[in-house]
Amino acid sequence: MLVLLPPSETKLVGGDGPALDLDALSHTELGPLREELTDELVTLAADVRVSRTALGLSPRQDEEIARNAALRTSPTMPALRRYTGVLYDALDVPSLRRAAAARATARLAIGSALFGLLRAADPVPAYRLSAGSALPDRASLASRWKPLLEPVLAAIADGELVVDLRSGSYAALGRLPGAVTATVLAEHPDGRRTVISHVNKAHKGRLARLLATTRAEPMDAATVATIARRSGMRVQRPSPTVLEIVIPVHAP
């Protein structure tokens, strides 16, 4: 089983690994575009004003541009440690030990606008590039990634179950029909259900942790749902590959 996570805008800085070596990353088929995008970000960083526009940054975030300028020389750390934020707080990889940590490293992967697809242990530097970023005089990231990324994802799915927890913009970089997906819904006292945005990432992070550490080897969405329910999550399966995580909203 592979659990495919979204990245996060926030990342830990620093690291104790060597400088970026694109040849050392998993899925070397993605290497040509990784190389192009890395060069483009380094070049773009020389113009702070244009970088702000392309990356959707404010002047207070100029340190993100400086990190892009140093992409090829700054230290790296494993991808699963690099990303931070709500989902990764709920996933809480640093708390895992021994067998659970090993299972998480083997099962977790991260979608990335810069690298396409990263495995948990892939060494990467801090950077800033989002799926919705518009690099000057270039086609969209989705149109550039799709031809390379979709065959890689399809090959993975041909041999194992994939649970795709990426957000919409990252899923657009490489579609994976047939993957198990999850939606978080709020159930109101009157029975209405609405999509949750604010705490959506936390519940997906919790689900990712369950799947990353379970001793079971899920083969389908039904088994994934069973694992979630055993932990106390309220999960429904409206279609063969879709899970709905239902969160009751109590009346004030």
C-alpha positions in Angstrom: 0.0 0.0 0.0 1.1 3.5 -0.8 -0.4 6.5 1.0 0.0 9.6 -1.2 0.1 12.9 0.8 -0.1 16.5 -0.2 3.0 18.6 0.5 2.7 21.8 2.7 3.6 25.4 2.1 5.4 25.4 5.4 8.7 23.5 5.7 11.4 23.0 8.2 14.6 24.9 7.3 18.1 23.6 7.4 19.0 19.9 7.6 22.0 17.7 8.1 22.1 16.0 4.7 24.3 16.8 1.7 23.3 19.3 -1.0 20.5 18.3 -3.5 21.3 15.4 -5.8 18.4 14.9 -8.1 19.8 11.5 -9.2 19.5 10.3 -5.6 15.7 10.8 -5.5 13.2 8.0 -6.2 11.5 7.7 -9.5 14.3 8.8 -11.7 11.9 9.0 -14.7 10.9 12.4 -13.3 14.5 13.6 -13.4 14.3 15.8 -16.5 11.5 18.0 -15.3 13.0 18.1 -11.8 16.1 19.4 -13.4 14.3 22.0 -15.4 12.2 23.3 -12.5 15.1 23.5 -10.2 17.0 25.6 -12.7 14.0 27.8 -13.3 13.5 28.5 -9.6 17.1 29.3 -9.0 17.1 31.7 -12.0 13.7 33.2 -11.0 15.1 33.9 -7.5 17.5 36.5 -8.9 14.4 38.8 -9.5 12.7 39.1 -6.2 9.7 41.1 -7.5 8.9 38.6 -10.3 9.4 35.8 -7.8 6.8 37.2 -5.5 4.3 37.4 -8.3 5.0 33.9 -9.6 5.0 32.2 -6.2 2.2 34.3 -4.6 4.4 35.7 -1.9 4.4 38.9 0.0 7.6 41.0 0.8 7.5 39.5 4.3 8.2 36.1 2.7 11.3 37.0 0.8 13.2 34.4 2.8 11.3 31.8 0.7 12.9 33.3 -2.4 16.3 33.2 -0.9 15.8 29.5 -0.2 15.0 28.9 -3.9 18.2 30.7 -4.8 20.1 28.2 -2.7 18.3 25.1 -3.9 21.4 23.4 -5.2 23.6 24.2 -2.3 21.5 24.2 0.9 21.4 21.1 3.2 18.7 18.4 2.8 16.7 16.2 5.1 14.2 13.3 4.4 11.1 14.6 2.7 8.8 13.3 5.4 10.6 15.5 7.9 10.8 18.5 5.7 7.1 19.2 5.4 5.2 20.7 8.4 1.7 22.0 9.1 -1.7 20.6 10.2 -1.6 17.3 8.3 1.9 16.5 9.3 1.3 17.5 12.9 -1.5 14.9 13.0 0.6 12.4 11.2 3.3 13.0 13.8 6.1 10.9 12.3 8.7 11.9 14.9 6.8 9.9 17.5 6.9 6.7 15.6 9.4 4.0 16.7 11.0 0.9 15.2 8.5 -1.2 13.1 5.9 1.5 12.9 8.5 4.0 11.7 9.8 1.5 9.1 6.3 0.9 7.8 5.6 4.6 7.5 8.8 5.2 5.6 7.9 2.4 3.2 4.2 3.4 2.7 4.2 7.2 2.7 4.9 9.3 -0.4 4.4 13.0 -1.1 3.2 14.9 -4.1 5.4 17.9 -5.0 5.2 20.7 -7.5 9.0 20.7 -7.7 9.8 17.0 -7.5 6.6 15.4 -8.7 6.6 12.4 -6.4 8.8 11.9 -3.3 9.3 8.9 -1.2 9.5 9.4 2.6 13.3 9.1 2.8 14.2 11.2 -0.3 16.6 14.0 0.7 15.3 17.4 -0.3 16.1 21.0 0.6 13.6 23.7 1.7 11.9 25.3 -1.3 8.8 27.2 -2.3 6.8 26.2 -5.3 3.1 25.4 -5.2 0.9 23.4 -7.7 -0.8 26.7 -8.6 2.3 28.7 -9.1 2.7 30.3 -12.6 6.3 30.4 -13.6 7.0 33.2 -16.2 6.7 32.2 -19.8 6.1 28.6 -19.0 3.1 26.3 -19.3 1.2 25.3 -16.2 2.8 22.9 -13.8 -0.1 20.4 -14.3 0.5 20.3 -18.1 4.2 19.8 -17.6 3.9 17.1 -14.9 1.1 15.0 -16.3 3.0 13.3 -19.1 5.7 12.2 -16.7 3.9 11.7 -13.5 0.8 9.8 -14.5 2.7 6.8 -16.0 4.7 6.6 -12.8 1.6 6.6 -10.6 -0.1 4.1 -12.9 2.8 1.7 -12.6 2.7 1.9 -8.8 -1.1 1.4 -8.7 -0.7 -1.7 -10.9 1.1 -3.5 -8.1 -0.4 -2.1 -4.9 -3.2 -0.2 -3.4 -2.9 3.6 -3.5 -4.7 5.9 -1.0 -4.6 9.3 -2.6 -4.9 12.1 0.1 -3.6 14.9 -2.1 -5.6 18.1 -2.5 -7.2 19.0 -5.8 -4.4 21.1 -7.2 -1.8 18.4 -6.5 -3.9 15.6 -7.8 -4.2 17.6 -11.0 -0.4 17.2 -11.5 -1.0 13.5 -12.1 -4.3 11.8 -12.0 -4.7 8.3 -10.7 -8.0 6.8 -11.6 -9.0 3.9 -9.2 -7.1 5.2 -6.2 -8.9 5.3 -2.9 -9.7 8.9 -2.0 -11.1 10.5 1.2 -13.3 13.4 1.8 -14.0 15.0 5.2 -17.6 16.0 5.8 -19.2 17.9 8.7 -22.6 16.5 9.8 -24.9 19.2 11.2 -27.7 18.6 13.7 -30.3 18.8 11.0 -28.6 16.0 9.0 -26.9 18.2 6.4 -23.4 17.4 5.4 -20.9 19.9 4.2 -17.3 19.6 3.1 -14.9 20.6 5.8 -12.0 22.8 4.9 -10.5 24.1 8.1 -9.8 20.8 9.9 -9.8 18.6 6.7 -6.0 18.2 6.9 -6.0 17.1 10.5 -8.4 14.2 9.8 -6.5 13.2 6.7 -3.3 13.3 8.7 -4.9 11.0 11.3 -6.0 8.6 8.6 -2.5 8.6 7.1 -1.0 7.8 10.4 -3.3 4.8 10.9 -2.6 3.5 7.4 1.2 4.1 7.7 1.5 2.1 10.9 -1.0 -0.7 10.7 0.3 -4.2 10.7 -2.4 -5.1 8.2 -1.9 -4.9 4.5 -5.0 -3.3 3.0 -5.9 -4.4 -0.5 -9.0 -2.3 -1.1 -11.1 0.6 0.2 -13.2 -1.6 2.4 -10.2 -2.7 4.4 -9.0 0.9 4.7 -12.4 1.9 6.0 -12.3 -1.0 8.6 -9.0 0.2 9.9 -10.3 3.7 10.3 -13.4 2.6 12.0 -11.5 0.4 14.5 -9.7 3.6 15.6 -13.0 5.4 16.3 -13.3 7.3 13.0 -16.7 7.4 11.5 -16.2 6.4 7.9 -18.7 5.6 5.1 -18.0 4.3 1.6 -20.5 5.8 -0.9 -18.7 4.2 -3.8 -16.1 1.5 -4.2 -13.0 3.8 -4.0 -14.4 6.8 -2.1 -14.3 7.2 1.7 -16.2 9.8 3.6 -14.9 10.8 7.1 -17.9 12.2 8.9 -17.4 14.6 11.7 -20.5 15.5 13.8 -21.0 19.3 14.4 -22.8 19.9 17.6 -25.4 22.6 17.9 -24.3 25.6 20.1 
